[in-house]
Amino acid sequence: MLQKKMLTLNNEFTKELIFVIMRGIRETGSYKITGLGQFSIKDVPERQGRHPRTGETITFKAKKKIVFKISGVLKSAVFAEEL
């Protein structure tokens, strides 16, 4: 029973965290969590590609995507020789 409550709590926390990040990105274009990293929007330009089966040239539309840049603190902690 305790595990189910913890799972529900974690699920609610995760949903709220994602909501806060989404709101921050929509309002300012990026959202930084100190010690973790920064989420931001990147414009991806239109590009040409090939259909793998037919070899036909196709155009991929320009789009926006969310990118995450890890903080230096977290990166050094993950790749440190001694924890």
C-alpha positions, 0 to 999 in steps of 0.5 A: 500500500505504501508503494502505491501511495509513493508511486502516486506521489511521484506521479503527481510530482512529475506532472507538476514539474513538467507543467512548471517547465512547460509554463516557463518555456512558453513564457520566456523561451527557456527554463533553468533549474539550477544545478540540473540544467536548462530547457530551451526552444531551438528552431530547426530549419527546413531540410532535404532528405531521402525516402529510405525505400524509394530514394525520392527527395523529400523536404522536412518542414521547419520546426521547433524542438525542446533541447536540454543543456546539462549544468556544469555542476551535474556534469562534473558530478556524474563524470567525477572519478570519486563520488 
